[in-house]
C-alpha cells in the first residue's frame, strides 16, 4: 500500500509506503521528512510504514 500527500506546513510531497494493508484504516501521525511537522494520514491499524521524500515544490 502507498499514499502520496503534501505536508500541511511546507507543502512538499511525501510518499508513505507499507505492506498490503487489509485492516481498518485509522488516523496515524506521520512526520514530514523536510520540516519535521506532524501530519495526519489514514493508514491500516497495526501496519508499519516508511516515509520517503519525493521531488515536489
C-alpha positions in Angstrom: 0.0 0.0 0.0 1.2 3.5 -0.7 -0.1 7.0 -0.4 1.2 10.3 -1.7 0.3 13.6 0.1 1.6 17.0 0.9 2.8 18.4 4.2 0.4 20.8 5.8 3.2 23.2 6.7 5.8 23.3 3.9 3.6 21.8 1.1 6.3 19.4 0.0 5.4 15.9 -1.2 5.8 12.7 0.8 5.4 9.1 -0.2 4.1 6.8 2.6 4.8 3.1 1.8 3.9 0.0 3.7 2.7 -3.6 3.3 -0.6 -4.6 1.8 -3.0 -3.1 4.3 -6.1 -5.1 4.8 -7.1 -3.8 8.2 -9.4 -1.0 9.1 -7.9 2.5 8.4 -7.3 4.7 11.4 -5.7 8.1 11.7 -1.9 8.0 12.2 0.8 10.6 12.7 3.5 11.0 10.1 6.5 13.3 10.5 7.4 15.4 7.4 11.0 14.4 6.3 11.7 18.0 5.3 10.4 20.2 8.2 9.5 17.6 10.9 5.9 18.8 11.2 3.4 16.2 12.4 0.8 15.3 9.7 -2.2 13.0 9.9 -2.8 10.2 7.4 -5.3 7.4 7.2 -3.4 4.1 7.5 -4.4 0.5 8.3 -4.3 -0.2 12.0 -1.1 -2.0 13.1 0.7 -1.8 9.8 4.2 -0.4 9.7 5.1 2.3 7.2 8.1 4.3 5.9 8.0 7.9 4.8 10.1 8.9 1.7 10.8 12.2 0.1 9.6 13.0 -3.4 10.7 15.8 -5.6 8.0 18.4 -5.3 7.9 22.1 -4.5 
